Amino acid sequence: MIDEMAEKPGTIAKMVAWQKEHISDRQMTLILAFVIGLLASVAGFFLHSIVHEIQILLTSGFEKSTYNLLFLLFPIVGIYLTSLFIKYVVRDNISHGITRVLYAISAKQSKLKGHNCWSSVVASGITIGFGGSVGAEAPIVLTGSAIGSNLGQIFRMDKKTMILLVGCGASAAIAGIFKAPIAGLVFTLEVLMVDLSMASLLPILISCVTATCFSYILMGEKSLFDFTLTDPWELDRVPACILLGVFCGFVSLYFMRAMSACEGFFAQLKQYPYVKLLFGGIILSSLIFLFPSLYGEGYSAVNILLKGRTEADWDMVMSNSLFYGHSQLLVLYIGLVTFTKVFATSATNGSGGCGGTFAPSLFIGGFAGFFFARIWNIYKLGVYIPEQNFTLMGMAGVMTGVMHAPLTGIFLIAELTGGYLLFIPLMIVCICSLLTISIFESHSIYALRLAREGKLLTHHIDKAALTLMGMQSVVEKDYHPVSPDLPMGKLVSEISRSNNNFLPVVNQAGVLLGIIDITRIRHIIFRSELYTRFKVKQLMLQPSAVLSDHEPMQEVMKKFDETDAAQLPVVDVNGVLKGYISRTRLYSTYRQIVADMSAE
């Protein structure tokens, strides 16, 4: 779509032509970084406005001291409306926002569709506003990245700049939605794995600062989380911080494993959308009815834990529930909410809703941190630890574990709350959480799916180059297939027309049966007395290895190293020949990509 617009003689084409003539690509990247920051902050403002207005409209009259049966209805309605919007308006899959960005960087040349600039905002706004227990951050990251991608496509930026602009959009989204520019910067480094260099640092900083400034203009100075440090950190709390970090690591592991299992379950119901909607909707509505803290992003519940100073303050987290007025059940309520949040999030997305796991990880972390501190203080396991501080550190710890992003966890929480005096305990908790989760999971929740398919871009230049290559970039299709029943005389004729030493042998359906290696039959191809005696099927050999058309490039390179073959055939799942890969082209492409990635 973008290419078509740029090719047509009109305003956009003229603008691009003028830019290429008068403004360097480096200067244009800085300009686009500013525009991306502005648009990402506007998108975040609209999403939060949609969510806020819907929630006010639906829940403003609820009585805090009792349960409300409408909690059983609103989430199902929201998910149904979202699924209708996606099916009839968007007509595309917009789930797993950050994973989709990672996939675009790794396998789609950083190209995201135009509708991603707005579709996730509308869909997640409806889902969260009606109570869907997911976050708005991943949809905004997808939106910001799509804005960067589409601007890059319009101005025909090269592959490396496209990755940078996608990173600018993602970092601007995080910086704008949380008003945390440093967190936005390190998020791009840790989660999207965009390498920072002197050439890329400035554009990302521009987008982050721009998004943050415009977010202050649009939404005021109030932060998402209300925290005031009244009990500074003390050295004798180090053991508690270490144990909290380990606890957060195991909570993160539970979150990731449970989320993966639930996604697999709902994927089996793909052919039955209404069954999936009904089943997921019932689970979500029932959980929200029992634990209203699960409604929407849940940040208001986290703020109660952060601001509370007494039992009476913390009891407010049980408002609108059957637990209200039973102070003795506070710890049980907190524990159950921590345990069930993952199921509420999975049910929301699995049944047709749209949202991310960024906010749920912060939510679970906050509740887990408070739960840890309350248990510690109730049973006097050591020196007194302030619940508010450990709620904050729990948010950073679980976020670090789920995303494998310690710097993002540290700086986001510090910037969100002004809690820079908690830097040392935040670092202790995040380090311990990451060390714990790394024993069981080597990738973040966003990267896990792509890593299993070999489509994840990493900071290792050699692996990143292989990921960026992609099968289609090296497959050659100028081959001459021959029939197994072809006489040797006609085979010689085919060889004379071929430009390489590789002739695939296929049947009528195109299925690969073997190969003719010219170097192996050179000693007989000039003996004309044999031309009618032999057929291709008697001369063909089995290839030393066969490549799948969706095989990760690391595996392709490994097979070439193991076989020392000059060419290897590529087939689909049915064995139909799709082309071949030559060692020469493979290594040439690899060296070029490594050179491009290494250049400033």
C-alpha positions in Angstrom: 0.0 0.0 0.0 2.8 2.4 1.0 4.8 1.6 -2.1 1.7 2.2 -4.4 1.2 5.6 -2.8 4.8 6.5 -3.2 4.8 5.4 -6.9 1.8 7.5 -7.8 2.5 11.0 -9.1 1.2 13.1 -6.2 2.0 14.9 -3.0 3.7 12.0 -1.3 5.9 11.1 -4.3 6.9 14.8 -4.7 7.7 15.1 -1.0 9.9 12.0 -1.1 11.7 13.2 -4.2 12.3 16.6 -2.6 13.6 14.9 0.5 16.0 12.7 -1.4 17.4 15.8 -3.2 17.6 18.3 -0.3 17.8 16.3 3.0 20.2 13.5 3.8 18.9 10.2 5.1 20.6 10.8 8.4 18.9 14.2 8.8 15.6 12.7 7.7 15.9 9.9 10.3 16.1 12.6 13.1 13.1 14.4 11.7 11.1 11.2 11.5 12.2 10.3 15.1 10.5 13.5 16.3 7.4 12.8 14.3 7.2 9.3 15.6 7.5 10.5 19.2 4.7 13.0 18.7 2.3 10.5 17.0 3.1 7.7 19.5 2.2 10.0 22.4 -1.1 11.0 20.7 -1.9 7.4 20.2 -1.3 6.6 23.9 -3.4 9.6 24.9 -6.3 8.4 22.7 -6.1 4.8 24.0 -6.1 5.9 27.7 -9.0 8.3 27.0 -11.0 5.5 25.4 -10.4 3.2 28.3 -11.1 5.8 30.9 -14.3 7.0 29.3 -15.7 3.5 28.9 -14.9 2.5 32.4 -16.4 5.7 33.9 -19.6 5.1 31.8 -19.9 1.5 32.9 -18.7 1.5 36.6 -19.2 5.0 38.0 -22.4 4.1 39.9 -21.1 0.9 41.5 -21.4 0.5 45.3 -18.0 -0.3 46.8 -19.3 -2.2 49.8 -21.0 -5.0 47.8 -20.6 -7.1 44.7 -22.1 -6.2 41.3 -23.6 -8.7 38.9 -22.7 -6.4 35.9 -19.1 -7.6 36.3 -20.4 -10.9 34.8 -21.7 -9.1 31.7 -19.4 -6.3 30.7 -16.2 -8.3 29.9 -18.1 -10.7 27.6 -19.7 -7.7 25.8 -16.3 -6.1 25.4 -14.6 -9.1 23.9 -17.5 -9.7 21.5 -17.4 -6.1 20.3 -13.6 -6.4 19.9 -13.9 -9.6 17.9 -16.5 -8.1 15.6 -14.2 -5.0 15.1 -11.3 -7.3 14.2 -13.3 -9.6 12.0 -15.2 -7.1 9.9 -13.1 -3.9 10.1 -9.5 -4.9 10.6 -9.7 -8.3 9.0 -6.2 -9.2 10.2 -4.6 -10.7 13.3 -3.4 -7.9 15.7 -2.7 -10.0 18.8 0.7 -10.4 20.5 1.7 -6.8 19.7 5.4 -6.9 20.8 5.9 -10.4 19.4 4.5 -9.1 16.1 7.0 -6.2 16.2 9.9 -8.7 16.8 8.7 -10.8 14.0 8.5 -7.9 11.6 12.1 -6.9 12.5 13.4 -10.5 12.0 11.4 -11.8 9.0 9.4 -8.9 7.4 12.2 -6.4 6.8 10.7 -4.3 9.6 7.5 -3.7 7.6 4.2 -3.5 9.5 0.8 -3.0 7.9 -0.8 0.5 7.7 -3.8 -0.5 9.8 -1.5 -1.3 12.7 -1.1 2.4 13.2 -4.6 2.6 14.7 -6.4 -0.8 14.8 -4.7 -1.9 18.1 -5.7 1.4 19.8 -9.4 0.9 19.0 -9.5 -2.8 19.7 -7.6 -2.7 23.0 -9.5 0.4 24.1 -12.8 -1.6 23.8 -11.4 -4.7 25.4 -9.8 -2.9 28.4 -12.6 -0.4 28.9 -15.2 -3.2 29.2 -13.0 -5.0 31.8 -10.6 -7.2 29.7 -7.7 -8.0 32.1 -4.9 -7.0 29.8 -2.6 -4.1 29.3 -2.5 -1.2 26.9 1.3 -1.1 26.5 1.8 -3.8 23.9 -0.9 -2.4 21.6 0.7 1.1 21.9 4.2 -0.4 21.2 2.7 -2.1 18.1 1.1 1.2 17.1 4.3 3.2 17.6 6.4 0.7 15.8 3.9 0.6 12.9 4.0 4.4 12.7 7.8 4.2 12.4 7.7 1.4 9.9 5.2 3.1 7.6 7.0 6.4 7.7 10.2 4.5 6.8 8.4 2.8 3.9 7.1 6.1 2.6 10.5 7.7 2.6 12.1 4.5 1.3 14.7 4.0 4.1 17.2 1.2 4.0 16.8 -2.0 6.0 19.0 -0.8 8.9 17.2 2.5 9.2 13.8 0.7 9.1 14.8 -1.3 12.1 15.9 1.9 13.9 12.6 3.6 13.1 10.6 0.7 14.4 12.7 0.9 17.5 12.0 4.6 17.8 8.3 3.9 17.6 8.5 1.2 20.3 10.6 3.3 22.7 8.4 6.4 22.1 5.3 4.3 23.0 6.8 3.2 26.3 8.3 6.6 27.1 5.0 8.3 26.3 2.6 6.0 28.1 4.7 5.9 31.3 6.4 9.3 30.9 9.7 7.5 31.3 12.2 8.3 28.5 15.1 6.3 29.9 12.8 3.2 30.3 11.7 3.6 26.7 15.3 3.7 25.6 16.4 0.6 27.4 13.2 -1.2 26.5 14.3 -1.0 22.8 17.7 -2.3 23.7 16.6 -5.2 25.9 13.2 -6.3 24.6 13.4 -5.5 20.9 17.1 -6.1 20.9 17.9 -3.2 18.6 21.6 -2.5 18.9 22.5 0.9 20.2 25.4 2.7 18.5 26.2 6.4 18.2 24.2 6.4 15.0 21.1 5.0 16.5 21.2 6.5 20.0 20.2 10.0 19.0 17.1 9.2 17.0 15.8 6.9 19.8 16.5 9.6 22.4 14.7 12.2 20.3 11.6 10.0 20.0 11.6 9.2 23.7 11.9 12.7 24.9 9.4 14.0 22.3 6.8 11.4 23.4 7.4 12.2 27.1 7.0 15.9 26.6 3.9 15.7 24.5 2.4 13.2 27.0 2.9 15.8 29.8 1.1 18.3 27.6 -1.8 16.0 26.7 -2.2 14.2 30.1 -0.7 16.5 32.7 2.0 15.7 35.2 0.2 12.9 37.1 1.9 9.5 37.0 0.2 6.2 36.4 1.4 5.1 39.9 1.1 7.2 43.1 4.1 6.5 45.3 5.8 8.6 48.0 8.9 7.1 49.7 8.4 7.4 53.4 10.6 4.6 54.6 14.1 4.7 53.0 16.0 1.6 52.2 18.3 0.1 54.9 21.2 -2.3 54.6 19.7 -4.9 56.9 16.9 -5.5 54.3 19.3 -7.0 51.8 18.3 -10.6 52.6 14.6 -9.8 52.2 15.4 -8.1 48.8 17.3 -11.2 47.6 14.5 -13.5 48.6 11.9 -11.2 47.0 14.0 -11.4 43.7 14.0 -15.2 43.8 10.3 -15.2 44.6 9.6 -12.8 41.7 11.7 -15.1 39.4 9.4 -18.1 40.3 6.3 -15.9 39.9 7.6 -14.9 36.4 8.1 -18.6 35.5 4.6 -19.4 36.6 3.2 -16.5 34.6 5.1 -17.5 31.4 4.3 -21.2 31.7 0.6 -20.7 32.6 0.2 -18.2 29.8 1.8 -20.5 27.3 -0.5 -23.4 28.4 -3.6 -21.3 28.2 -2.7 -19.9 24.8 -2.3 -23.5 23.6 -5.7 -24.5 24.9 -7.5 -21.5 23.3 -5.6 -22.2 20.0 -7.3 -25.6 19.9 -10.7 -23.8 19.9 -9.7 -21.7 16.9 -12.3 -23.4 14.6 -15.1 -22.7 17.1 -15.0 -18.9 17.7 -18.3 -18.7 19.6 -17.3 -21.6 21.9 -14.0 -19.8 22.4 -15.8 -16.5 23.2 -18.3 -18.1 25.5 -15.7 -20.2 27.4 -13.1 -17.4 27.8 -15.8 -14.9 28.6 -17.3 -17.0 31.3 -13.8 -17.5 32.9 -13.0 -13.8 32.7 -16.3 -12.6 34.0 -16.4 -15.1 36.9 -12.9 -14.1 38.0 -13.7 -10.4 37.8 -16.9 -10.9 39.7 -14.9 -12.7 42.5 -11.9 -10.4 42.3 -12.8 -6.9 40.9 -9.2 -5.9 41.1 -8.8 -7.9 37.8 -11.0 -5.5 36.0 -9.1 -3.7 33.2 -5.4 -3.0 33.6 -5.8 -3.0 37.4 -3.5 0.0 38.1 -6.0 1.5 40.5 -5.7 -1.6 42.7 -1.9 -1.4 42.6 -2.1 2.3 43.6 -4.1 1.3 46.7 -1.2 -1.0 47.7 1.4 1.7 47.0 -0.4 4.5 48.8 -1.8 2.5 51.8 -0.3 2.9 55.2 -2.8 0.9 57.4 -4.9 -2.2 57.2 -8.0 0.0 56.5 -6.2 1.6 53.5 -5.3 -1.7 52.0 -8.7 -3.2 52.6 -10.0 -0.9 49.9 -8.4 -3.2 47.3 -11.3 -5.6 48.1 -14.0 -3.1 47.2 -16.9 -4.4 45.1 -16.1 -7.9 46.1 -17.5 -10.6 48.4 -14.3 -10.1 50.5 -15.2 -6.5 51.3 -15.3 -5.8 55.1 -13.3 -9.0 56.0 -9.9 -7.5 56.8 -8.6 -10.9 58.0 -8.9 -12.2 54.4 -6.7 -9.5 52.9 -3.6 -11.7 52.4 -5.8 -14.5 51.0 -7.4 -12.1 48.6 -4.0 -10.7 47.5 -2.7 -14.3 46.9 -5.7 -15.4 44.9 -5.6 -12.3 42.7 -1.9 -12.9 42.1 -2.6 -16.5 41.2 -5.7 -15.9 38.9 -4.5 -12.8 37.0 -2.7 -15.0 34.4 -5.9 -16.9 33.7 -7.9 -13.6 33.4 -5.3 -12.3 30.9 -5.2 -15.5 28.9 -9.0 -15.7 28.8 -9.2 -12.1 27.6 -6.8 -12.6 24.7 -7.7 -16.2 24.0 -11.4 -15.5 23.6 -11.0 -12.7 21.1 -9.9 -9.6 23.1 -6.9 -7.5 22.3 -4.3 -6.5 24.9 -0.8 -7.1 26.1 1.0 -8.8 29.0 3.1 -5.7 30.0 0.5 -4.4 32.5 -0.4 -7.8 33.8 3.3 -8.4 34.6 3.4 -5.1 36.6 0.1 -5.9 38.3 1.2 -9.4 39.3 4.5 -8.1 40.4 2.9 -5.4 42.6 0.5 -7.9 44.3 3.3 -10.5 44.6 5.6 -8.0 46.3 2.9 -6.9 48.7 2.0 -10.5 49.5 5.7 -11.3 50.2 6.0 -8.3 52.5 2.8 -9.0 54.4 3.7 -12.7 55.0 7.2 -11.6 56.1 5.9 -9.0 58.6 3.0 -11.2 59.9 5.3 -14.1 60.7 8.2 -11.8 61.6 10.7 -13.6 59.4 13.2 -10.8 59.9 13.5 -7.1 60.2 10.4 -5.1 59.4 10.0 -4.4 55.6 7.6 -1.7 54.3 4.9 -3.2 52.2 4.7 -0.2 49.8 8.4 -0.4 48.9 8.2 -4.1 48.3 5.1 -3.7 46.2 7.2 -1.4 44.0 10.1 -3.7 43.9 7.9 -6.7 43.1 6.6 -4.8 40.1 10.2 -4.4 38.8 11.1 -8.0 39.7 8.3 -9.8 37.9 8.6 -7.4 34.9 12.3 -8.2 34.7 11.6 -12.0 34.9 8.8 -12.0 32.3 10.6 -9.7 29.8 14.2 -10.6 30.7 14.8 -6.9 30.9 16.4 -5.8 34.2 17.3 -2.3 33.1 13.7 -1.7 31.8 12.3 -2.9 35.1 14.7 -0.8 37.2 14.4 2.5 35.2 10.7 2.2 34.5 9.7 1.8 38.2 12.2 4.4 39.3 11.0 6.9 36.7 7.3 6.1 37.3 7.4 6.7 41.0 10.4 9.0 41.5 11.8 6.2 43.6 15.4 6.7 42.7 16.3 6.3 46.4 15.3 2.6 46.0 17.8 2.1 43.1 20.0 -0.4 45.0 17.1 -2.6 46.2 15.5 -2.4 42.8 18.8 -3.7 41.3 19.1 -6.5 43.8 15.6 -7.7 43.2 15.8 -7.5 39.4 19.2 -9.3 39.3 18.0 -12.1 41.5 14.7 -12.4 39.5 16.6 -12.6 36.2 19.1 -15.1 37.5 16.2 -17.3 38.8 14.1 -17.2 35.7 17.2 -17.7 33.4 17.6 -21.2 34.9 14.3 -22.3 33.4 13.7 -19.9 30.4 16.4 -18.3 28.2 14.0 -16.0 26.4 11.4 -13.4 27.3 7.7 -14.1 27.0 7.7 -12.0 23.8 10.7 -13.7 22.2 9.9 -17.3 23.2 7.6 -18.1 20.2 10.0 -16.7 17.7 13.1 -18.2 19.3 11.5 -21.7 18.9 11.1 -21.0 15.2 14.6 -19.5 14.7 13.1 -16.1 13.8 14.4 -14.1 16.7 16.8 -11.2 16.0 19.5 -11.1 18.8 22.5 -9.0 19.7 24.9 -11.6 18.3 25.8 -10.3 14.9 26.4 -13.7 13.3 23.0 -15.0 14.5 21.2 -11.8 13.7 22.6 -11.9 10.2 21.3 -15.4 9.6 17.9 -14.4 11.0 17.7 -11.3 8.7 18.7 -13.3 5.6 15.6 -15.4 5.4 15.1 -18.4 3.2 13.6 -16.4 0.3 16.6 -14.1 0.0 19.0 -17.0 -0.9 16.8 -19.5 -2.7 17.6 -19.8 -6.4 15.0 -21.0 -8.9 16.9 -21.0 -12.2 17.2 -24.8 -12.2 16.4 -27.4 -14.9 14.4 -30.3 -13.5 14.5 -33.6 -15.3 12.2 -36.7 -15.3 13.5 -39.9 -13.8 12.7 -41.7 -17.1 14.6 -39.3 -19.3 17.3 -41.2 -21.4 20.9 -40.3 -20.8 21.2 -38.8 -24.3 18.6 -36.2 -23.6 20.1 -35.6 -20.1 23.3 -34.5 -21.8 21.2 -32.0 -23.8 19.7 -30.7 -20.6 23.1 -30.4 -19.0 24.3 -28.3 -21.9 21.6 -25.7 -21.2 22.2 -25.7 -17.4 24.3 -23.0 -15.8 25.3 -25.1 -12.7 26.2 -28.5 -11.6 22.9 -29.3 -10.0 19.9 -30.9 -11.9 17.0 -32.0 -9.7 15.1 -35.1 -10.6 11.3 -34.7 -10.0 8.1 -36.6 -10.8 5.1 -35.2 -12.6 3.8 -33.7 -9.3 7.1 -31.8 -8.8 8.2 -34.0 -5.9 12.0 -34.2 -5.5 13.3 -37.8 -6.2 17.0 -37.2 -6.4 19.6 -35.1 -8.1 22.0 -35.3 -11.0 25.5 -34.1 -9.9 27.4 -33.4 -13.1 30.7 -33.7 -11.4 29.9 -37.3 -10.5 29.0 -38.4 -14.1 31.5 -36.4 -16.0 33.5 -39.6 -16.9 30.5 -41.1 -18.8 28.6 -38.1 -20.3 30.7 -38.1 -23.4 30.4 -41.8 -24.1 27.6 -41.7 -26.8 27.2 -45.5 -26.8 25.7 -45.3 -23.3 23.1 -42.6 -24.2 20.3 -45.2 -24.8 21.4 -47.7 -22.1 20.9 -45.6 -19.0 18.1 -43.4 -17.7 18.2 -40.6 -15.3 16.8 -42.7 -12.4 19.9 -44.9 -12.8 22.3 -42.0 -12.6 20.6 -39.9 -9.9 21.9 -39.6 -6.4 20.1 -38.7 -3.1 21.1 -35.2 -2.0 23.4 -35.2 1.1 20.7 -33.1 2.8 17.3 -31.6 2.0 16.2 -28.1 3.2 12.7 -27.2 4.2 11.3 -23.9 2.8 10.6 -22.7 6.4 13.9 -23.9 7.9 15.8 -21.5 10.2 18.9 -20.1 8.5 21.1 -21.3 11.3 20.0 -24.9 10.5 20.6 -24.2 6.8 24.2 -23.0 7.5 24.7 -26.0 9.8 23.7 -28.5 7.1 26.1 -26.9 4.6 28.9 -27.2 7.1 28.1 -30.8 7.9 27.7 -31.9 4.3 30.2 -29.6 2.5 27.7 -29.6 -0.4 27.9 -27.0 -3.1 24.1 -26.9 -3.5 21.2 -28.2 -1.5 17.6 -28.5 -2.7 14.7 -26.8 -0.9 11.3 -28.5 -0.7 7.9 -27.8 0.9 6.1 -30.0 3.4 4.9 -32.2 0.6 8.4 -32.7 -0.8 7.7 -30.5 -3.9 10.9 -28.8 -5.1 10.9 -25.0 -4.5 14.5 -24.2 -5.6 18.0 -24.7 -4.3 20.5 -22.8 -2.3 24.1 -22.6 -3.3 26.9 -22.3 -0.8 28.5 -19.5 -2.8 25.4 -17.3 -2.7 24.6 -18.2 1.0 28.0 -17.1 2.2 28.1 -14.0 0.0 24.7 -12.8 1.3 25.8 -13.6 4.9 29.0 -11.6 4.6 27.2 -8.6 3.1 24.6 -8.5 5.9 27.3 -8.7 8.6 29.2 -5.9 6.9 26.0 -3.8 6.8 25.2 -4.4 10.4 28.8 -3.6 11.5 28.9 -0.3 9.6 27.9 2.8 11.5 
